[in-house]
Amino acid sequence: MTDPQAATDPQAPDPQAPTAPQAPADRPDTRPGPDDPYLIISSDCHAGLPTEEYRPYLEARFHRAFDTFLGERDARRAAATRLGIRNEAFAARWFQDHEEGLRGGWDPAQRLKELDGDGVAAEVVFPDADAVDSGTAAPFGVGLGLSGDQDPDLGMAGAQAHNRWLADFVSGHPERHCGVALLPVTADTGRVVAEIHRAKESGLGALMIPSMWVDKEPYHDRRYDPVWAAAAECAMPVLTHSGAAPRHEYGDHLGIYVSEVTWWPARPLWFLLWSGVFERHPGLRFGVAESGCWWLPNLLWFMDRLYLGAHGGKKLSPFAALKRPPHEYLDRQVFVCATNTKRRELAQRYEIGVDNILWGSDFPHPEGTWPDTRGWLTKTFHDIPVAETRRMLGLSAAEAFGFDTARLAPLARRIGPTPADLGQSADQPAVEASWARSREVGRHWLTDHDFPVLGAQ
């Protein structure tokens, strides 16, 4: 039975929630003091080889197809220019101004230099270091363009090539990097499950699935249950990331693409939720990356109201696949890698759930905060309570992705910005008081009791 307190208090702990990794008892107490530097973990960064350099990581039988793929790059770039995706003047300036730092997309030593300069102690590493020319795309377009419409054999081959390289890339400093394995989940289930275990054994820590299944089975289909079970067993969060979209539908109208591009990676969330995937696999963690979190409050409000018996949902059959309201699954198993978190989103954090928001720098993409992350953080978090800032900038990501905060603490003390560096007031009681009403209201559709929460068991 649902705990009535959990139904009315969005911050109440869930007894079935996955336990966060704990430091061994013999470790020193690394809990930060109020003025200590922040332990910052970017939940959304990118790395990838220049595409032609993936050849050694690709099985030899795919080399001919890889040559064909490389030969078609000029056509793909021309299409991007035609759609207006590539701003020629901006691209030239970007590569010229950041030539050295951009090598951090594939050079481990340069990468650590850039992370340190940004004050970022650790990161979650997605594919595609180059978001301007697509010059670091994984073989056969399976990076951020990973989609259910790709050839199953080529898609898996390209994903495995990237995963092999990424495992090497993060192995030098595994405490600072969580590599995200590419997972063409719409392929043969046995091969997909095998790749999960292979990726785990190689040192990778999370899985990125396509945002779009296209003509394959949607994610509510039970054929994927072994995949979700394997991900939970391996403690590897499953994520979607913005990138894939039905671009063939947009013509030359770039505005249509950018209006929808964050919708596609969010869509699997409600497919997994309403079909009972989170109920059947309580150890599964799911995240949506680089899609902001501005869309979540209204969606959560709407889904909760349906489940809890609001007027518009009374005529519907019971949602038998769920045993608790949607917000409880969100708090137990879902997080949002809200890259470049905006002020508007932080104002809604008590509806979203402070612990559900994971900040990201998007390094080394130009739409991210690098190389001025400290300035971005000051503009965004200057009046946010320090305890909440610590959660959103790092501690929640550490729990979601299994980072060892004790190992990272000395580094954070050396490179991390302090609350004072971000312009945050030393008078934290006053800061807390300024947000008291918003925190009290929280998820207003629950705290206002505008429909029978406790009667909807």
N, C-alpha and C positions, 0 to 999 in steps of 0.2 A: 504494500500500500504506500502511496505517496505520503511523505512526511508533510503535514500541514505547514510547518515552519518553513520548509524548503519551498513550498508553493507560494508563500507570501514574501519570502526574503531571498532576493536573487543572490545575495552574498553568503547564504548559509552553506556550510560544507556538506557535501554529498558523501554518505558513508560508502557508496560504491565507487567513488572516484578513484582513478589510478593514483597510487602513491608516488609522490615526487621522489626522485633519487636523493638519498641522504648521505652526507659525508660520514666516513667512518668515525667511530667514537674517539679514536686517538688523534684526530685532526684538531688543530687549534680552532677556537671560535673565530670565524671569519665574518660574522655579522657586522655590517658597516655601522659606524657611528653617524650621527646626523650631519656632520660636515665632511665625511669621507668622500673621496672621488666615486663616481658612478662606475659600476661594472656594466659596460655596454655590450650587448650582443645584438648584432644586426641579423634579423630573421629573414632578410632577403638581400643576398649578394649574388654575383655571377662570375663564373669562370669558364673558360673554354679555349682550346687550342685554335690557332688559325686552321681553318677547315682542312686544308691539304695535309696538315701534319698529323691527322688522325690515322693515316694509313697503317702505321705499325700496330695500332690497337684494333685493327679490323681484320677479320678472318680473310685469308687470301682468296677464297672463292668469291668474295664480294668486291675484289679490287676493280674488276672491269666495270661493274655497275657504279662503283665509286668514281671512276674516271668520267663516266657519262654525267654523273651528278655534278662534278666539278666543272665540266664543260658547259653546263647550263646556267652557271652563276651569273653571267652577264645578262642573260634574258631575265632572270629573277630581279636583278638590280634595276634593270630598265623599267620593269613593271612597278617597282617600288617608287621610282622617280615619277612615273606617269601618274600614279595615285596621289602624288604629293607627300608620300610618307617621308621621303628623303629631302631635306632642305639643303641644297648644295652649298650655299654660303655658310650655313651653320656647321655642316659637316667638316668643311675645310678648316674652319676656325677651331672646332673642337679637337680635331686630331693634331693640329699644329700646337695648340696651347697645352695639351695634356699628353704629349707623346710619351714621355717617360712614365708617368703614372699609369697610363693605359696598358703598359706591359705587365702590370700587376694582374691582368686578366688571365695570364698563363705562367708568369714568372713568380715562383714562390717567394723569393727574397724581396722583390719589388712589392709584392702584395703585402707582406708584413710591414714594410715601410709605410705604405699607404694606410693600412688599418691603424697603425700606431699614430700616424699623423691626425687621423680622424678621431682618435680616442676610443676606437672599437677594439675590445679585447677578444671577441670571438664572433663567428659568423656562420650562417647557414648558406651553403653554396649551391645555387641553381646554375643551369647551363647558360651559354651564350654571353660571353664577355662583351661582345660588340653589338650594341643595339642600334647602330647607325647604318653600317654597311653590311651587317650580317656576315662579317668576315670570319667569325669564329663559330659558325653554325655546326652542330654535330652532323655526322654523315647522314644523308638522305632526309635532312630537314626535321630531325626528331628532337631538336632542342626545345625552345619555347613554342615551336610550331607543332609539337607532338600532338597527333590527332588520330582518331579512329579510321580515317580514310587512307592511311599509309599502308603500303604493301606489308603484310605481316612479317615476312622473312627479312626484308630490307629494314623495316622499322626496328625489329629486335636486334638485327646486326648493328645498326647505327647506335642504338641505345647502349648495347653492350660495349661498343668501342669507347663511347664517352665514359661509361661507368668504370671501365678499366683505367682509362687515363685519370679520371677524377680520384680514384682510390690511391693512385700514385701521388697525385698532387697534394692531397690532404695528409698523407702519411708522415710528412716531415714534422708537423706540429698538430697532431690529432686533437689536442686539447683546445685548439683555437678554431677548428673547422669541423662542421658537420656537413659532409657531402651528400647531396640529394641525387639518388640514382634515378635515371630515366626508366620508366616502366610502361611499355606499350600494353596496357592491361587488357585491351580488346583482343589480343592474340590468344593462342592456345593456352588454356588455363594452366596446364602442367608446366609449360615453359615459363609462364609468368611467375608461378610460385617458385620454380627453381631459381629464377633470376633474383627474386627477393632474398632467398637464402644465400646465393652467391655474393650478392651485393653486401649483405650483412657481414659475411665472413671476410670480405675484402676491406672492411673498415668504414663503409658508408653508413649513414645514420638515418636517412629518410627516403621517401619515394615520391616521385612526381608522376601522376597519371594524366592522361589527356583530359582537357576540359570538355572536349567534344567527342562523342562516340560515333557520330555521323550515321552510317548505315548499320552499325553493330548494335548489339543488345545494350539498352540503357543500363545505368548502374543499379537500378532496382532489381535487375534480373538475378536469380539465385545462382547462376553460373559463376558469379564473381565471389560467392561466399568463401571459397578456399583462399582467394587472394586476400580478402579482408582478414581472415583468420591467420594467415601467414604473417601479414603485416603486424597484427596485434602480438602474435607469438614472438616476433623478432623485435618488438618494441620500436618499430620504425613508423613514425607518423606518415600518413598519406596526404599529399598536397596537390592542389591544382595551382596554376600560375597563369596570369594573363598573357596573351600572345595569340593563341589560336582563335579564329573567328571565320565565319563564312564570307571571306573577302570577295569571292566571285559574285556575291549578291549586291555589293555596294557600288559597283561601277567606279566612277572617278570621285565619288562623294565621300571624302575622308571623314567628314563630320559624322556620317552614319557609323563608320567603323569605330571612332573614338567614343561615341555614345554607347556602344554596345560591348566594347572589348572587355570591360570589367564584369559584364553580366554572365558571360559564358563560364568563367572559372567558378563563379558563385553557384551556378545552376546545379552541379552535382550535390551540393549541400542538402537541398530539399529532396532530391531523389534518394539519398542515403537515409535522411531522417524519416520521411513518411513511409518508406518501405521497411522500416524496422532494422536496418543494418546496425545502427548504433545500439539498439536494444539487444540484438543477437550477439554483438561483438563489443561488449562493454570496455574491453581493453584497447579498442581501436581509437587512435587519435587522428583527427582530420583538420587540415588547415587550408585556408584560401590565401594565396600570396599575390601581392602587388595589384590588388583590386580595391584598395581602400577599405574602410569599414563604415562609410556613410550610409550604405544601403541596409545595414543590418538592423538598426532599431525598428524601423517600420515593418520590415519583414518578420522580425521576432514578435512584435506586437500583433501582427496579423495572424501568424501561425498559432501563437498562444491562445488568442481569442477563439479561433476555430476549435482547437482541442478542448478548451475549458468551457465550451458551451455558450459562447456569445450568440446573440440572436441570429446572425447570419449563418451560423453553423448548426443550428438545431435541426434543420431538415436533413442533414447529412447523416449517413451511417456512422456508427462509432469507429474511431481510428484504432482498429484492433491491433495493428502492428506495434503500437506505442503503449507503454505502461506508465508514462509520466509526461508532463507537458514539455513542449519543445525547448523552453529555456533551460530545463534541467539537463537535457542532452547537450545543449550548447556549453553549459558551464562544466559539464563532466568531460566532454570529449572533443570540443571544437575550439579552434583559435583562429585569429585572423592576423596574418603577417601584413600589417597595415603600413606598407612602405610610405615613407615621407608623411607620417601621420599629420593631419591638418588640424588647425584650431577648431574647426567646426566639428570634427570627429571627437576631439578631446572633450568638447562641451557635452557630448552624448555618451561619455564613457560609463556613466552609472546605469544607463540602459543597456549598453553593449556588455558591460562587465569589465572592470578594470583589468582583471587577470586574463581576459580573453584578447586583449590588444597587445600585439608584439610589434615593436618598432623595427624598421629596416632602413638601411641607407641606400640600397639599390646599387652599390658599387659594382662596376665602374660605369654605370649607365648615366647619360647626361640628364635624364629626368630625375635622378636621385639627388642626394645631399652632398656627396663627395664632389670636390675636395673641401667643402666648407661646412662639414657636418656640425661642428661646434656652433657656428653662427645659426644654422637651421634650428638646432636644439634650443638655443637661447630664445629665438623668436617664438618657438612653439610651446615650450614647457616653462617659461619664466614664472608663471603664477600657478603652476600645478603643485600640489603637495609633494614633498620629497619622497615620502614612503610610496605613493602611487607612481611617481616617476621612476623609482627604482624597479618597480614591478614591470612597467611597460617598456623600459629601456633595456632590461636584461634578465631579471630574475624569472619572469614568466617564460621567456624563451629557454632559459637554462632548464627549467622543469619540463617543458614540452619536448626538447631535443636531447636531454640528458647530458648537458654540459656540467663539468665538475667545477663548481664555483670556488671550492677551496684551492684548486690548482690555478684558477684564473685570478684570484684575489690579489696576489703580489703584482701581477701585470696591470690590473685595473688601478691599483694605487699609484703606479708609475705614470700611466698614460691617460687615465680617465679624467674628465672634467669634474669639478666639484659642484655642489649646488650653487655656491657663490659665483662660479664661472658662468653658470647659466642664468645668472641674475635672480636666483630664487631667494626669497627673504629668509633671514635667520629667525624671524618671528613666525614659526610654523603654526602655533595655535591660531594666530590671526588668519593665516592662509587657509587652514582647515575650516575655520568658521565661515570664511567667505564662500565656501562650497557646501556648507552644511545643508542648505535647503535642497540643492540638487541631489546630494547624496541621500537625504531622507526620502525624497520622492522616488528616486531610483527608477525602477521599471513601473511607471505610473499605472499601467493597466493591471498590475498586481497589488500595489500598495494602496490604490484608491478603491479597491474592491468594487469596481463598476460592473462586475458580473460574478456569478457564484463560484469563486475559486475553490473553496473548501468542499463544495458539493460535487465537484467534477472529479471524482475518483475513478 
